Amino acid sequence: MLHLRLIVPADRTGEVCALLEGRPGTAHLVVLPGAARTPPGDVVMCDVARSVADGLLEGLRGLGVDERGAVTGDTLELVLSRSAREAEREAPGENADTVVWEAVVEGVRDKAALTPVFLVFMAVAVMLGACGVVLQSDTLIVGAMVVGPDFGPLAGLCVGLTGRDRRLARQSLATLAVGFPAAMLLTTLFSLLMRATGQFTAAESTAERTSTAFIWEPGHLALTVALLAGVAGMLSLTSSKSEALTGVAISVTTVPAAANTAVALAFGNLQQVGGSLLQLFVNVAGIVAAGTLTLGVGRRLLTRRRGPAWPHGG
């Protein structure tokens, strides 16, 4: 369940309480008149099933609570309550599979931001990938995939396109457009340094690497893998099964492809540069296309299951 804490203008408290009490899936309603100071108003708290949260938030927006007051929410890890169990049983749909759209948007907004920490993680991940492809180390390559923060802006782009949030979509696209080239440039310089010190050799860069050839030679399954990863990533992002994100991170070769591009540039291997860039493009395009489609279908199914919109106040 989700715990909601609302700051409600006093003249809207009655309508908000009617909204909360008039639908299945809510429990533990608490009203503290005049308890809020900034902004002034009443504090209203309740616990709601995930499957009704999206519609409830829509109704609260209609009442202007987000403009004149505040809405905050947290996921509850432990709820021992008969009324909560009854509320979840009465709520339509499966709570674990429900898209709480406002939570999704807020969850990806920070991850999609272009920050110094994001750039450092990207650079470190791509450098680890460079070591992995030169040494033919599956462990280093998988580690680079997990460290790479690129799924954040990829998810942000999907969410922005689905929700027609232009600001989020532009922010995510800018993060990808700056993050990958910056990390690849730094890794190219890193590879040149490793080459100059003898730690990366021309023989290693041009050796036959059958176990990692897929990184710069995208095969007929490259797009399929990217599409499946996009579906899995969005499902894990919008449900309670977020642990699946680790599996998504190591299923696509965005970071290793960027790493191999940098290594190939450092050794002047233009054939591998082209193949690696193609692999990177295929993965990014596949994830965004499948992720956006998955989110769109999920929102439509949720709207149909929820039925008519929650009643709005005047």
SULWOKA-V461968 format. One record per pair of residues at least 6 apart in sequence whose ideal C-beta (glycine too) atoms are under 7 Angstrom apart, sorted by the first residue. I is the first residue (numbers start at 1). J is the second residue. If there is no record, write none. Layout:
# SULWOKA-V461968
{{I;J} {I;J}}
This chain:
# SULWOKA-V461968
{{1;47} {1;48} {1;49} {1;50} {1;76} {1;79} {1;84} {1;88} {2;47} {2;48} {2;50} {2;53} {2;73} {2;74} {2;75} {2;76} {3;47} {3;73} {3;74} {3;76} {4;45} {4;46} {4;48} {4;71} {4;73} {5;43} {5;45} {5;72} {6;16} {6;44} {6;65} {6;69} {6;70} {6;71} {7;36} {7;39} {7;41} {7;43} {7;69} {7;70} {8;16} {8;41} {8;42} {8;44} {8;65} {8;69} {9;41} {9;68} {9;69} {10;41} {10;42} {12;63} {12;64} {12;65} {12;313} {13;31} {13;42} {13;44} {15;63} {15;313} {16;44} {16;63} {16;65} {17;29} {17;31} {17;44} {19;59} {19;310} {19;311} {20;26} {20;29} {20;46} {21;29} {23;52} {24;52} {24;87} {24;90} {24;91} {25;48} {25;49} {25;51} {25;52} {25;87} {25;90} {25;91} {26;46} {26;48} {26;87} {27;46} {27;47} {27;81} {27;83} {27;84} {27;87} {28;46} {28;47} {28;81} {28;83} {28;84} {29;46} {30;45} {30;46} {31;42} {31;44} {32;42} {32;43} {33;42} {34;42} {35;42} {35;43} {36;42} {36;43} {39;68} {39;69} {39;70} {41;69} {47;76} {47;79} {47;84} {48;56} {49;87} {49;88} {49;91} {49;95} {50;95} {50;98} {50;100} {51;91} {51;92} {51;93} {51;94} {51;95} {51;98} {52;91} {53;100} {54;99} {54;100} {54;101} {54;302} {55;306} {55;310} {56;310} {57;71} {57;102} {58;309} {58;310} {59;310} {59;311} {59;312} {60;66} {60;71} {62;312} {62;313} {63;312} {63;313} {65;71} {73;103} {88;95} {92;305} {93;305} {96;239} {96;240} {96;241} {97;239} {98;302} {99;238} {99;298} {99;299} {99;302} {101;163} {101;299} {104;159} {104;237} {104;238} {105;159} {105;163} {105;165} {105;168} {108;152} {108;155} {108;156} {108;159} {109;156} {109;168} {111;152} {111;155} {111;156} {112;152} {112;153} {112;156} {112;168} {112;171} {112;172} {112;175} {113;171} {113;175} {114;174} {114;175} {114;178} {114;179} {118;149} {118;175} {118;179} {119;179} {119;182} {121;147} {121;149} {122;148} {122;149} {122;150} {122;179} {122;183} {123;183} {123;186} {123;187} {124;147} {125;144} {125;147} {125;148} {125;255} {126;183} {126;184} {126;187} {126;255} {126;258} {126;259} {126;262} {127;187} {127;190} {128;140} {128;143} {128;144} {128;147} {129;141} {129;144} {129;255} {129;256} {129;258} {129;259} {130;187} {130;190} {130;191} {130;259} {130;262} {130;263} {131;140} {132;140} {132;141} {132;144} {132;256} {133;141} {133;212} {133;215} {133;256} {133;259} {133;260} {133;263} {134;200} {134;204} {134;205} {134;263} {136;209} {136;211} {136;212} {138;211} {141;212} {141;256} {142;250} {144;255} {144;256} {144;259} {145;249} {145;250} {145;255} {145;256} {146;246} {146;249} {146;250} {148;249} {148;254} {148;255} {150;179} {150;254} {150;255} {151;233} {151;248} {151;249} {153;172} {153;175} {153;176} {153;179} {154;284} {154;287} {154;288} {155;233} {155;237} {155;291} {156;168} {156;171} {156;172} {157;169} {157;172} {157;173} {157;288} {158;234} {158;288} {158;291} {158;292} {158;295} {159;165} {159;168} {159;295} {160;166} {160;168} {160;169} {160;172} {161;169} {161;292} {162;292} {162;295} {162;296} {162;299} {180;258} {183;258} {184;258} {184;261} {184;262} {187;259} {187;262} {188;262} {188;265} {188;266} {191;200} {191;262} {191;263} {191;266} {192;266} {194;200} {195;266} {202;267} {205;263} {205;267} {205;269} {206;269} {214;253} {215;253} {215;256} {215;257} {215;260} {215;276} {215;279} {216;260} {216;272} {216;275} {216;276} {216;279} {217;275} {218;275} {218;278} {218;279} {218;282} {222;279} {222;282} {223;282} {223;286} {225;251} {225;252} {226;252} {226;282} {226;283} {226;286} {226;287} {227;286} {227;289} {227;290} {229;248} {229;251} {229;252} {229;287} {230;286} {230;287} {230;288} {230;289} {230;290} {230;291} {230;294} {231;290} {231;294} {232;244} {232;247} {232;248} {233;245} {233;248} {233;287} {233;291} {234;291} {234;294} {234;295} {235;294} {236;242} {236;244} {236;245} {236;248} {238;298} {252;283} {252;287} {253;279} {253;283} {254;280} {254;283} {254;284} {257;276} {257;279} {257;280} {257;283} {258;280} {260;272} {260;276} {261;273} {261;276} {261;277} {264;272} {264;273} {264;276} {265;273}}
